[in-house]
Amino acid sequence: MSPLDKMWASFVAIGLMAFASLLITYARAKTTGAVRLVLSIVAFVMLVAMLPFALLSML
């Protein structure tokens, strides 16, 4: 994998992690009930999706 591809993989990982962090912060501060649960699950899925990109950029 070229260094440029690793850079883009790391950018995707950083973006997913930042968006998931903002989403979970919003979910905990401003929402309740089912909406909070759905937003938390979406943030968790984004963090799981971020993991392969982060590992890819480190290899």
Secondary structure, 3 states (H helix, E strand, C coil): CCHHHHHHHHHHHHHHHHHHHHHHHHHHHHCCHHHHHHHHHHHHHHHHHHHHHHHHHHC
